[in-house]
Amino acid sequence: MILHVKVKPNSSKREIQNFGGDRYLVYLKSAPENNEANAELINVLSKELGVPPSKIKIKFGQTSDNKLVEIKF
């Protein structure tokens, strides 16, 4: 499963919004430094979708706000 994720780091809230299908907007509290926001994104998606963090991988967009995230079930 591939998700298209738009990330908003340095937010005052931690929230996931689904815009239908595989498109998500995720607000993160972490800064986009030292891979902290990417790690938080994986943890937030893991809890939301009920899959272990080891099954979630950022395929494209490591340094971008727009990411393609692969989830293996």
The first five atom37 places (N, CA, C, CB, O) and aatype in JSON, in Angstrom:
{
  "aatype": [12, 9, 10, 8, 19, 11, 19, 11, 14, 2, 15, 15, 11, 1, 6, 9, 5, 2, 13, 7, 7, 3, 1, 18, 10, 19, 18, 10, 11, 15, 0, 14, 6, 2, 2, 6, 0, 2, 0, 6, 10, 9, 2, 19, 10, 15, 11, 6, 10, 7, 19, 14, 14, 15, 11, 9, 11, 9, 11, 13, 7, 5, 16, 15, 3, 2, 11, 10, 19, 6, 9, 11, 13],
  "atom_mask": [
    [1, 1, 1, 1, 1],
    [1, 1, 1, 1, 1],
    [1, 1, 1, 1, 1],
    [1, 1, 1, 1, 1],
    [1, 1, 1, 1, 1],
    [1, 1, 1, 1, 1],
    [1, 1, 1, 1, 1],
    [1, 1, 1, 1, 1],
    [1, 1, 1, 1, 1],
    [1, 1, 1, 1, 1],
    [1, 1, 1, 1, 1],
    [1, 1, 1, 1, 1],
    [1, 1, 1, 1, 1],
    [1, 1, 1, 1, 1],
    [1, 1, 1, 1, 1],
    [1, 1, 1, 1, 1],
    [1, 1, 1, 1, 1],
    [1, 1, 1, 1, 1],
    [1, 1, 1, 1, 1],
    [1, 1, 1, 0, 1],
    [1, 1, 1, 0, 1],
    [1, 1, 1, 1, 1],
    [1, 1, 1, 1, 1],
    [1, 1, 1, 1, 1],
    [1, 1, 1, 1, 1],
    [1, 1, 1, 1, 1],
    [1, 1, 1, 1, 1],
    [1, 1, 1, 1, 1],
    [1, 1, 1, 1, 1],
    [1, 1, 1, 1, 1],
    [1, 1, 1, 1, 1],
    [1, 1, 1, 1, 1],
    [1, 1, 1, 1, 1],
    [1, 1, 1, 1, 1],
    [1, 1, 1, 1, 1],
    [1, 1, 1, 1, 1],
    [1, 1, 1, 1, 1],
    [1, 1, 1, 1, 1],
    [1, 1, 1, 1, 1],
    [1, 1, 1, 1, 1],
    [1, 1, 1, 1, 1],
    [1, 1, 1, 1, 1],
    [1, 1, 1, 1, 1],
    [1, 1, 1, 1, 1],
    [1, 1, 1, 1, 1],
    [1, 1, 1, 1, 1],
    [1, 1, 1, 1, 1],
    [1, 1, 1, 1, 1],
    [1, 1, 1, 1, 1],
    [1, 1, 1, 0, 1],
    [1, 1, 1, 1, 1],
    [1, 1, 1, 1, 1],
    [1, 1, 1, 1, 1],
    [1, 1, 1, 1, 1],
    [1, 1, 1, 1, 1],
    [1, 1, 1, 1, 1],
    [1, 1, 1, 1, 1],
    [1, 1, 1, 1, 1],
    [1, 1, 1, 1, 1],
    [1, 1, 1, 1, 1],
    [1, 1, 1, 0, 1],
    [1, 1, 1, 1, 1],
    [1, 1, 1, 1, 1],
    [1, 1, 1, 1, 1],
    [1, 1, 1, 1, 1],
    [1, 1, 1, 1, 1],
    [1, 1, 1, 1, 1],
    [1, 1, 1, 1, 1],
    [1, 1, 1, 1, 1],
    [1, 1, 1, 1, 1],
    [1, 1, 1, 1, 1],
    [1, 1, 1, 1, 1],
    [1, 1, 1, 1, 1]
  ],
  "atom_positions": [
    [[0.86, -1.17, 0.0], [0.0, 0.0, 0.0], [0.9, 1.24, 0.0], [-0.98, 0.0, 1.23], [1.85, 1.32, 0.78]],
    [[0.6, 2.19, -0.87], [1.35, 3.43, -0.97], [0.45, 4.59, -0.53], [1.88, 3.66, -2.42], [-0.7, 4.7, -0.98]],
    [[0.97, 5.45, 0.35], [0.25, 6.63, 0.8], [0.98, 7.88, 0.31], [0.1, 6.65, 2.35], [2.21, 7.92, 0.29]],
    [[0.21, 8.89, -0.07], [0.74, 10.2, -0.41], [0.52, 11.08, 0.82], [0.05, 10.82, -1.71], [-0.62, 11.34, 1.21]],
    [[1.62, 11.52, 1.43], [1.54, 12.23, 2.7], [2.16, 13.62, 2.58], [2.24, 11.42, 3.81], [3.28, 13.77, 2.09]],
    [[1.43, 14.61, 3.03], [1.93, 15.98, 3.15], [2.18, 16.2, 4.64], [0.92, 17.07, 2.56], [1.28, 16.01, 5.45]],
    [[3.41, 16.59, 4.99], [3.8, 16.72, 6.39], [3.92, 18.2, 6.75], [5.13, 15.99, 6.66], [4.47, 18.99, 5.98]],
    [[3.41, 18.55, 7.92], [3.54, 19.9, 8.48], [4.32, 19.79, 9.79], [2.13, 20.58, 8.72], [3.72, 19.6, 10.84]],
    [[5.67, 19.9, 9.73], [6.46, 19.81, 10.97], [6.37, 21.07, 11.8], [7.91, 19.52, 10.64], [5.83, 22.08, 11.35]],
    [[6.89, 21.01, 13.01], [6.88, 22.14, 13.95], [5.48, 22.64, 14.26], [7.7, 23.28, 13.4], [5.28, 23.83, 14.51]],
    [[4.51, 21.76, 14.25], [3.13, 22.12, 14.53], [2.89, 22.07, 16.04], [2.15, 21.18, 13.78], [3.61, 21.39, 16.77]],
    [[1.88, 22.77, 16.49], [1.53, 22.74, 17.91], [0.68, 21.51, 18.24], [0.78, 24.01, 18.3], [0.43, 21.23, 19.41]],
    [[0.26, 20.79, 17.23], [-0.58, 19.6, 17.45], [-0.01, 18.42, 16.67], [-2.04, 19.87, 17.02], [0.8, 18.59, 15.76]],
    [[-0.44, 17.23, 17.05], [-0.1, 16.02, 16.32], [-1.43, 15.45, 15.82], [0.69, 14.97, 17.22], [-2.24, 14.99, 16.62]],
    [[-1.63, 15.49, 14.51], [-2.94, 15.12, 13.96], [-2.78, 14.55, 12.56], [-3.89, 16.34, 13.94], [-1.87, 14.92, 11.82]],
    [[-3.69, 13.64, 12.21], [-3.72, 13.07, 10.87], [-5.07, 13.39, 10.26], [-3.47, 11.53, 10.89], [-6.12, 13.16, 10.87]],
    [[-5.04, 13.92, 9.03], [-6.27, 14.17, 8.28], [-6.22, 13.36, 7.0], [-6.46, 15.7, 7.98], [-5.23, 13.41, 6.27]],
    [[-7.29, 12.63, 6.73], [-7.39, 11.83, 5.51], [-8.24, 12.59, 4.51], [-7.99, 10.42, 5.79], [-9.35, 13.03, 4.82]],
    [[-7.71, 12.76, 3.3], [-8.45, 13.45, 2.25], [-8.98, 12.48, 1.22], [-7.56, 14.49, 1.58], [-9.11, 12.81, 0.05]],
    [[-9.29, 11.29, 1.67], [-9.88, 10.29, 0.79], [-8.82, 9.4, 0.17], [0.0, 0.0, 0.0], [-7.78, 9.88, -0.31]],
    [[-9.09, 8.14, 0.18], [-8.18, 7.18, -0.44], [-6.84, 7.14, 0.26], [0.0, 0.0, 0.0], [-6.75, 6.85, 1.45]],
    [[-5.8, 7.43, -0.51], [-4.44, 7.3, 0.01], [-3.76, 8.64, 0.24], [-3.62, 6.47, -0.94], [-2.53, 8.69, 0.28]],
    [[-4.51, 9.73, 0.39], [-3.94, 11.06, 0.59], [-4.15, 11.53, 2.03], [-4.56, 12.07, -0.4], [-5.27, 11.55, 2.54]],
    [[-3.04, 11.91, 2.67], [-3.07, 12.31, 4.08], [-2.32, 13.62, 4.29], [-2.47, 11.21, 4.96], [-1.36, 13.93, 3.58]],
    [[-2.78, 14.37, 5.27], [-2.07, 15.53, 5.79], [-1.76, 15.22, 7.24], [-2.91, 16.88, 5.63], [-2.67, 14.92, 8.02]],
    [[-0.47, 15.29, 7.62], [-0.05, 14.91, 8.96], [0.67, 16.09, 9.61], [0.87, 13.65, 8.93], [1.67, 16.59, 9.08]],
    [[0.16, 16.52, 10.76], [0.8, 17.57, 11.55], [1.7, 16.89, 12.58], [-0.27, 18.49, 12.25], [1.27, 15.99, 13.3]],
    [[2.96, 17.34, 12.65], [3.93, 16.75, 13.56], [4.52, 17.82, 14.46], [5.05, 16.05, 12.77], [4.67, 18.97, 14.06]],
    [[4.85, 17.45, 15.68], [5.46, 18.39, 16.62], [6.97, 18.5, 16.42], [5.16, 17.97, 18.04], [7.56, 19.52, 16.79]],
    [[7.58, 17.49, 15.85], [9.04, 17.48, 15.67], [9.5, 18.45, 14.6], [9.51, 16.08, 15.33], [8.76, 18.79, 13.68]],
    [[10.74, 18.87, 14.75], [11.37, 19.72, 13.74], [11.92, 18.84, 12.62], [12.52, 20.59, 14.36], [12.25, 17.67, 12.84]],
    [[12.01, 19.39, 11.41], [12.54, 18.61, 10.29], [14.07, 18.58, 10.29], [12.03, 19.17, 8.96], [14.7, 18.85, 9.27]],
    [[14.65, 18.24, 11.43], [16.1, 18.19, 11.57], [16.49, 16.83, 12.12], [16.62, 19.33, 12.48], [15.77, 16.24, 12.93]],
    [[17.64, 16.33, 11.68], [18.18, 15.06, 12.17], [17.19, 13.9, 12.04], [18.6, 15.2, 13.63], [17.19, 12.98, 12.86]],
    [[16.35, 13.95, 11.02], [15.39, 12.87, 10.72], [14.33, 12.69, 11.8], [16.13, 11.57, 10.53], [13.65, 11.67, 11.83]],
    [[14.17, 13.68, 12.7], [13.2, 13.57, 13.79], [11.76, 13.55, 13.28], [13.38, 14.73, 14.77], [10.95, 12.76, 13.76]],
    [[11.43, 14.41, 12.32], [10.06, 14.46, 11.81], [9.72, 13.17, 11.06], [9.88, 15.68, 10.87], [8.59, 12.69, 11.16]],
    [[10.66, 12.6, 10.32], [10.4, 11.34, 9.63], [10.15, 10.22, 10.62], [11.56, 10.98, 8.72], [9.25, 9.39, 10.41]],
    [[10.92, 10.17, 11.7], [10.71, 9.14, 12.73], [9.35, 9.31, 13.4], [11.84, 9.19, 13.78], [8.66, 8.33, 13.66]],
    [[8.98, 10.55, 13.68], [7.67, 10.8, 14.3], [6.55, 10.41, 13.33], [7.53, 12.28, 14.72], [5.54, 9.84, 13.75]],
    [[6.73, 10.72, 12.05], [5.72, 10.35, 11.05], [5.5, 8.84, 11.03], [6.15, 10.84, 9.65], [4.36, 8.39, 11.01]],
    [[6.57, 8.08, 11.04], [6.45, 6.63, 11.02], [5.73, 6.14, 12.28], [7.84, 5.97, 10.91], [4.88, 5.25, 12.2]],
    [[6.05, 6.7, 13.43], [5.39, 6.29, 14.68], [3.91, 6.66, 14.69], [6.07, 6.92, 15.87], [3.08, 5.87, 15.14]],
    [[3.58, 7.84, 14.2], [2.17, 8.28, 14.17], [1.36, 7.41, 13.21], [2.07, 9.78, 13.75], [0.26, 6.98, 13.55]],
    [[1.9, 7.14, 12.03], [1.2, 6.27, 11.08], [1.07, 4.86, 11.61], [1.93, 6.26, 9.72], [0.05, 4.2, 11.39]],
    [[2.08, 4.39, 12.31], [2.04, 3.05, 12.9], [0.88, 2.92, 13.87], [3.37, 2.74, 13.6], [0.14, 1.93, 13.83]],
    [[0.72, 3.89, 14.75], [-0.37, 3.86, 15.72], [-1.73, 4.01, 15.05], [-0.19, 4.97, 16.77], [-2.69, 3.33, 15.42]],
    [[-1.81, 4.88, 14.07], [-3.09, 5.13, 13.37], [-3.56, 3.92, 12.57], [-2.95, 6.34, 12.45], [-4.75, 3.59, 12.57]],
    [[-2.62, 3.27, 11.89], [-2.98, 2.16, 11.0], [-2.87, 0.79, 11.66], [-2.12, 2.19, 9.79], [-3.31, -0.2, 11.08]],
    [[-2.29, 0.73, 12.86], [-2.2, -0.54, 13.57], [-1.19, -1.5, 12.98], [0.0, 0.0, 0.0], [-1.4, -2.72, 13.02]],
    [[-0.11, -1.0, 12.43], [0.96, -1.85, 11.91], [2.27, -1.49, 12.63], [1.11, -1.67, 10.36], [2.42, -0.36, 13.08]],
    [[3.19, -2.43, 12.74], [4.46, -2.11, 13.4], [5.28, -1.09, 12.59], [5.29, -3.39, 13.6], [5.2, -1.07, 11.36]],
    [[6.05, -0.25, 13.27], [6.86, 0.75, 12.56], [7.83, 0.13, 11.56], [7.64, 1.58, 13.56], [8.2, 0.78, 10.58]],
    [[8.25, -1.1, 11.79], [9.18, -1.76, 10.87], [8.55, -2.05, 9.51], [9.68, -3.06, 11.49], [9.26, -2.32, 8.54]],
    [[7.23, -2.0, 9.41], [6.52, -2.26, 8.15], [6.26, -0.98, 7.35], [5.19, -2.95, 8.43], [5.68, -1.03, 6.27]],
    [[6.7, 0.17, 7.88], [6.47, 1.46, 7.23], [7.8, 2.03, 6.75], [5.76, 2.46, 8.19], [8.77, 2.08, 7.5]],
    [[7.83, 2.44, 5.48], [9.06, 2.97, 4.9], [8.74, 4.2, 4.05], [9.78, 1.89, 4.04], [7.78, 4.19, 3.29]],
    [[9.54, 5.23, 4.19], [9.39, 6.42, 3.34], [10.15, 6.14, 2.04], [9.93, 7.73, 4.06], [11.38, 6.09, 2.03]],
    [[9.41, 5.96, 0.95], [10.01, 5.61, -0.34], [10.65, 6.82, -1.01], [8.97, 5.0, -1.26], [11.78, 6.74, -1.49]],
    [[9.93, 7.94, -1.04], [10.41, 9.16, -1.67], [10.06, 10.35, -0.78], [9.81, 9.34, -3.09], [9.03, 10.35, -0.1]],
    [[10.91, 11.36, -0.77], [10.62, 12.58, -0.05], [11.22, 12.65, 1.33], [0.0, 0.0, 0.0], [10.64, 13.28, 2.22]],
    [[12.36, 12.01, 1.55], [13.0, 12.06, 2.86], [13.21, 13.49, 3.36], [14.34, 11.34, 2.81], [13.06, 13.76, 4.55]],
    [[13.54, 14.4, 2.45], [13.83, 15.78, 2.84], [12.75, 16.75, 2.36], [15.18, 16.2, 2.3], [12.97, 17.96, 2.35]],
    [[11.62, 16.24, 1.96], [10.54, 17.06, 1.42], [9.32, 17.0, 2.33], [10.17, 16.62, -0.01], [9.2, 16.09, 3.16]],
    [[8.41, 17.96, 2.16], [7.14, 17.92, 2.88], [6.17, 16.93, 2.26], [6.5, 19.3, 2.92], [5.27, 16.44, 2.93]],
    [[6.36, 16.63, 0.98], [5.52, 15.66, 0.27], [6.25, 14.34, 0.21], [5.16, 16.16, -1.16], [7.38, 14.26, -0.29]],
    [[5.62, 13.29, 0.71], [6.28, 12.0, 0.82], [5.41, 10.89, 0.25], [6.62, 11.7, 2.27], [4.19, 10.97, 0.26]],
    [[6.07, 9.86, -0.25], [5.42, 8.6, -0.61], [5.83, 7.6, 0.45], [5.8, 8.12, -2.07], [7.01, 7.32, 0.63]],
    [[4.84, 7.06, 1.14], [5.1, 6.13, 2.24], [4.54, 4.77, 1.84], [4.47, 6.63, 3.58], [3.39, 4.64, 1.43]],
    [[5.39, 3.75, 1.97], [5.0, 2.37, 1.66], [4.71, 1.64, 2.96], [6.1, 1.64, 0.84], [5.5, 1.69, 3.9]],
    [[3.58, 0.94, 2.98], [3.2, 0.14, 4.15], [3.04, -1.29, 3.69], [1.89, 0.66, 4.83], [2.27, -1.58, 2.77]],
    [[3.77, -2.19, 4.33], [3.69, -3.61, 4.0], [2.89, -4.31, 5.08], [5.12, -4.25, 3.86], [3.17, -4.18, 6.27]],
    [[1.9, -5.06, 4.65], [1.06, -5.8, 5.6], [1.48, -7.24, 5.68], [-0.41, -5.72, 5.21], [0.89, -8.02, 6.43]]
  ]
}
